[in-house]
Every structure is written in C-alpha cells, then in structure tokens.
C-alpha cells in the first residue's frame, strides 16, 4: 500500500524510537586560494583520516 508520510514526523519517530537510527552528520567545505593548492593537497593527504574519523559526541 502506497502512503505519503511527513518526513518530519518520520524523523521524529525514528529519533525517539531508536536514538541510533538517525546518525549525526557534519559537513564542511574548505575554500582555498589557488596559490596554496599544492600545500593544501599535501596537508589533506596527511590529515584526511583524522578529519573523517568518527568521534563521540556529547549526548544532548
């Protein structure tokens, strides 16, 4: 049976039913002067794993 449901309600239901069902996501952008691109790529290659590693977050 096809149903149209509110995404807000669905998300709220998931959050209160199973707190691990909706993961916390962080998204960021970095803009850099093209003159520093080479240095930035080197830095990113060295630091990438630290940046994208999952960290524990404080419970609200």
N, C-alpha and C positions, 0 to 999 in steps of 0.2 A: 504494500500500500504506500503510495507516494504522499509525503507530507511536507509542508513548508513550515519550518520552525525558526524562531528567533535565534540568531547566533549569540546574542547577548544572554538570553536565558540558557541556552545550551552550555555556554562557557561558565556561567554562574553555577549551573547544576554540576558540571564537572569539577569545579573548584571546591564545592562544598561536599561532594560525594567522595572524591578521591583527590587529595591535595597534590599527588604526584602525577595526575593525569595531564595537567597543563604545565609544561615546562616554562621556566623563566628564561627569557631570551634577551640578550643585549646585542645591539647592532650599532656600530660606529663607522664613521668614514674619516679618512685622513686625506687631506689635500696638501700637496707639497709643491713648492716652487720647482719647476723642471730643472733648474740649475743643480738641485740637490738630489735628483732622482737616483743616481748611482749610489750615493751614500745611503739613501733611504732603502733601496733594494737590498743592500748588504745588511743593514740593520734589521730589516724584516726577516731576512733569511736566518739570522742569528736568534731573533726574539719570537718568531712566529708561534712556536709551541707554547711558550709562556703566555702569550696573548690569548690563544684559543683554548687553553686548558680550562676545564670546568672547575669552578670554585664554589665552595659552600657559601650560601647566602644567609644572612640573618633572617630568622623567621619573623614574620610580621604579626 
